[in-house]
């Protein structure tokens, strides 16, 4: 890792109009690089700080998969289990057919959910969700809403294709059933407290009352600029919903503690072990077959990558001209955050910005910072 080159590249992002950039790199539980520039709230002149919080959206999935693998380790669940064992509403699934009709299908297994091969989609306005919110109101729970997902037919038979979806929200509901706790309670007791994560929690549908939350921005196609938006988290479907796919708000420090633990084969800076080395290896074992590998390349631009237990794994760096090493894994979020980990060198990177719909993050920034991890120092 070349710190000067890292600084120079991150400095260059200011010209893109990104309000703040918050980056931490850890190796063997020690912070070896820190970059923080810009404003949490440019409108009111509030600079970004160590306590600035961000909606991490799909980086939530890293925590959800960590929680699931803890339960796998304890023998309470298997990746080969039928989802209906825990959520009976998933016992009678249907899927779309080529002629526009529907047909019975199944079963959907836990491994189909973690690998985004369940056949679900990411339609937040699907009829079942709308009906559940009408029935239960703003206090609709995770389980009540997830149970409604099966009212629509699947896009394909589970296990046959990759489609980024609400699958990890279903995992959150499974964790609640297996643990007997709310999803948030489980995360707090088994991940946040052991690792010393003090500033992580679930967002609400709107988050105007969080004084430490960075102002959220969005890429505006008509103007080709980054502009302010509201503080909403559309994936938090009700006030009581805890989205396993995209619901958390956190700081770069808290997420770096998690990333460091996973990069150090399950042991955190506090000395607490949250996962076994075997579980880390399982997480970054590709679960996608050829058709699904093609799906993730075409639909998400992840050429050279596979997908394991809820995270992408770099399998063929040469296919994308990358100097990174095979086995690098992690995931990103809808406002441009990214977590990148490489256990062989016990190194992890957490990158935070707060800009929605910014394709430049995924196509350019994240690949660049990934490769900069492997630059030789000067």
C-alpha angles and dihedrals in degrees: 000000000000109000095193092053090046091053092047093050095046090046088056091060091070089078089061090066096248105158098213139002122202119184134170130179122192132190121186093346093308124112104235099171135029129179124175124162138148139030132311086200113017091177092063097029095248111156121219113257142178090275096051110126128212136194099245095189110180094014081078085079091072090063093043091054092046089054092048093050090052088059091046089053091051091052094244094119140014129213086230094057121117109249088225088068087074103021109037091191086074092061097092109043129173131194137201118263130213092252093058096261133103135249136186116269142164170015104229110205130203089248089058090056097047092048096046091244095117098106092241120127134210098253105141090185096055112144094250093056092048091050093047092052091048090050101042101025127209092332094061108143131229092254094047093053097040091052087060094060092084093063088085123061118254120253091236142348110293114265097022103091143012119247122163104237153136089296095118092052085062089052089056089056091048090052089053092052095046097043099037088227135102111265092248092050090051093051092047095050099040106031115011099046097041091050096040094246102162103165105050124106142136118284123227126233084266124023108190092129096063105096093190096052113111114239108264120235134190137204109249113207098197094055095029088226141115108250135178121268135177126282096255127141103198092189091066092084096189139004090265099038117110108199114212088195105049115350110108134102117198148146129257089247094054093047091047089057090055094043091048091052093051092045089052092056096263103318119115132211088262090061091248117133114222098172137015123248088247091058092051088053091050092050091056097043110109114247097181124103123210095279093049092045087056090048094055091046095050100037099039105019092242099144113172092023135109126193126232131169097348098315138082120250123204104232105163114028091172091063090066099031092250126156090205120111127255109260097043105141143177142099143246142223141239093253093054103268119141138186119202124183137180114183096189088071096026089237130142138175130201117193120188131189127145107224121123125213092013105147091182088073094062100034099043118004101048095046089048096051089044090057093042088063087068099044113121113249121248 
